[in-house]
């Protein structure tokens, strides 16, 4: 399980780096901030699904539409929790305080991992 968590965190770092690269590349290429952000999140979600499915949870075979829907649902729930925690932390630490992002990110990571493990992807037989 610890190895799976480490792979999940590594996937998150890779996903963030690629997403940011797409966003900043899009801005550099002249996209609006909204379009660049959407492109970055779109690419990031595809990469996240792909890496989590195979590298983190060891799922092989054809991708099923239901699996994608579950993944997007898990993302939406985790992101909603991220925003809820962010707004709560902002009320304590103040709007614009970067430290408010820390508990929000932690909530996202824990919830998204749990939902991915229990709801989205079947566990690999070897773990």
C-alpha positions as CSV (number, residue, x, y, z in Angstrom):
1,X,0.0,0.0,0.0
2,X,2.8,2.4,0.8
3,X,4.3,1.8,-2.7
4,X,0.9,2.6,-4.2
5,X,0.6,5.9,-2.3
6,X,4.1,6.8,-3.4
7,X,3.2,6.1,-7.1
8,X,0.0,8.1,-6.6
9,X,2.0,11.1,-5.3
10,X,4.5,10.8,-8.1
11,X,1.7,10.7,-10.6
12,X,0.3,13.9,-9.0
13,X,3.6,15.7,-9.4
14,X,3.9,14.6,-13.0
15,X,0.3,15.6,-13.7
16,X,0.8,19.0,-12.2
17,X,4.0,19.7,-14.1
18,X,2.5,18.7,-17.4
19,X,-0.7,20.7,-16.7
20,X,1.2,23.8,-15.7
21,X,3.4,23.4,-18.8
22,X,0.3,23.3,-21.0
23,X,-1.2,26.3,-19.3
24,X,1.9,28.4,-19.6
25,X,2.6,27.2,-23.1
26,X,-0.9,28.1,-24.0
27,X,-0.5,31.6,-22.6
28,X,2.8,32.0,-24.4
29,X,1.0,30.9,-27.6
30,X,-1.6,33.6,-27.2
31,X,-4.5,31.6,-25.6
32,X,-6.7,33.4,-23.2
33,X,-6.2,32.6,-19.5
34,X,-9.4,30.6,-19.4
35,X,-8.6,28.7,-22.6
36,X,-5.1,27.9,-21.4
37,X,-6.4,26.8,-18.0
38,X,-9.0,24.5,-19.7
39,X,-6.4,23.0,-21.9
40,X,-4.1,22.4,-19.0
41,X,-6.8,20.8,-16.9
42,X,-7.9,18.7,-19.9
43,X,-4.5,17.4,-20.6
44,X,-3.9,16.9,-16.9
45,X,-7.1,14.8,-16.4
46,X,-6.2,12.6,-19.4
47,X,-2.7,12.1,-18.0
48,X,-3.9,11.5,-14.5
49,X,-6.4,8.9,-15.6
50,X,-3.8,7.1,-17.7
51,X,-1.1,7.1,-15.1
52,X,-3.4,6.3,-12.2
53,X,-5.1,3.5,-14.0
54,X,-1.9,1.7,-15.1
55,X,1.0,2.9,-13.0
56,X,-0.7,3.4,-9.7
57,X,-3.5,0.8,-9.6
58,X,-2.2,-1.7,-12.2
59,X,-5.4,-1.8,-14.3
60,X,-4.9,-3.3,-17.8
61,X,-7.2,-4.0,-20.7
62,X,-9.6,-1.8,-22.6
63,X,-10.8,1.5,-20.9
64,X,-14.5,1.4,-20.1
65,X,-16.8,4.4,-20.3
66,X,-18.1,3.6,-16.8
67,X,-14.5,3.7,-15.5
68,X,-14.0,7.2,-17.0
69,X,-17.3,8.4,-15.6
70,X,-16.2,7.1,-12.1
71,X,-12.8,8.8,-12.4
72,X,-14.4,12.1,-13.4
73,X,-16.9,11.8,-10.5
74,X,-14.1,11.1,-8.0
75,X,-12.2,14.1,-9.4
76,X,-15.3,16.3,-9.0
77,X,-15.8,15.2,-5.4
78,X,-12.2,15.6,-4.4
79,X,-12.0,19.0,-6.1
80,X,-15.2,20.1,-4.4
81,X,-13.7,19.1,-1.0
82,X,-10.6,21.0,-2.0
83,X,-12.6,24.2,-2.5
84,X,-14.6,23.7,0.7
85,X,-11.4,23.3,2.7
86,X,-9.8,26.2,0.9
87,X,-12.7,28.5,1.8
88,X,-12.7,27.4,5.4
89,X,-8.9,27.9,5.6
90,X,-9.2,31.3,4.0
91,X,-11.8,32.3,6.7
92,X,-9.1,31.5,9.3
93,X,-5.9,32.6,7.6
94,X,-7.3,35.3,5.3
95,X,-8.0,35.6,1.6
96,X,-4.9,35.3,-0.4
97,X,-2.8,33.5,2.2
98,X,-0.9,30.8,0.4
99,X,-0.9,28.6,3.5
100,X,-4.7,28.1,3.0
101,X,-3.8,26.0,0.0
102,X,-2.0,23.3,2.1
103,X,-5.0,21.8,3.9
104,X,-7.0,22.1,0.7
105,X,-4.4,20.2,-1.3
106,X,-4.1,17.6,1.5
107,X,-7.9,17.1,1.5
108,X,-7.9,16.7,-2.3
109,X,-5.1,14.1,-2.3
110,X,-6.5,12.0,0.5
111,X,-10.1,12.0,-0.9
112,X,-9.0,11.4,-4.5
113,X,-6.7,8.5,-3.5
114,X,-9.4,6.9,-1.4
115,X,-12.1,7.2,-4.1
116,X,-9.6,6.0,-6.8
117,X,-8.7,3.0,-4.6
118,X,-12.2,2.1,-3.5
119,X,-14.5,3.3,-6.3
120,X,-12.7,3.9,-9.6
121,X,-10.0,1.3,-10.1
122,X,-9.9,-2.3,-9.0
123,X,-6.8,-3.1,-6.9
124,X,-4.0,-4.9,-8.7
125,X,-3.8,-8.6,-7.8
126,X,-0.2,-8.3,-6.7
127,X,-0.8,-5.8,-3.9
